[in-house]
Amino acid sequence: MSKHNKFSLAVVQLRVSKIKADNLGRAQKLVKEAAGQGAKVVVLPECFNSPYGTGFFAEYAEKIPGESTRVLSEAARDCGVYLVGGSIPEKDGEKLYNTCSVFGPDGKLLVKHRKIHLFDIDVPGKIRFQESETLSPGNSLSMFETPFCKVGVGVCYDIRFAELAHIYAKKGCQLLVYPGAFNMTTGPAHWELLQRGRAVDNQVYVATASPARDESASYVAWGHSSVVNPWGEVIVKAGPEESVVYADIDLQYLADVRQQIPITTQRRNDLYSVNSVQEG
């Protein structure tokens, strides 16, 4: 597979409502807009077809394949892009998962990432949220190939776990994508910091896709979807409102950074290592 040195990535910061059909229709429209601007890889936000909250997951959940993934598959095929389909509440038997489906430009499902770290936090006086009240965790790592580079996938809270990003990078991923909905407490504190940390630790590009901020929602997303380069610089960042932002993923620049600061070859594997216990 011949590798291209540079490609355009788009992050769609979608405004998510309680009406699933509207969410799907607008997602489709914005993916088309992004492709029209030359994007080859398009990323949608976490929980893009449904409001985010333990009270909504069961009501909006679908099997995969199902209505939402059919829309994603068609959008990827019609636009000829790699589409990282944010995430949706997935129903499988009695269990619910927070699942990101990725489709290729032929409309085929490439990988399905079930969020592996559930968002269970309690910051007194600020926010308490327990995904595990309704969701089950996935149990596999998720990567996919493109003609440009290999891509690793995580969902939201997965970004807090440096080990996951490190393993993806070790397995050859040069871009990590994290659809995620941080909130008004963790957003200003950690959202950008975590992205820059994952990028600079592993000398990779990191892209995140948040829903747009809706002050009237029960869970208010931070927004500020971003792309960070391997030097740790934020190269593009959305505001809080619905928008599409674009960045060039420059793999020659990534190679240059790794040559200048060669941490990948300087690791003391004789002293420590991070390994995956089970393959996805």
Disulfide bonds with the S-S distance in Angstrom:
none
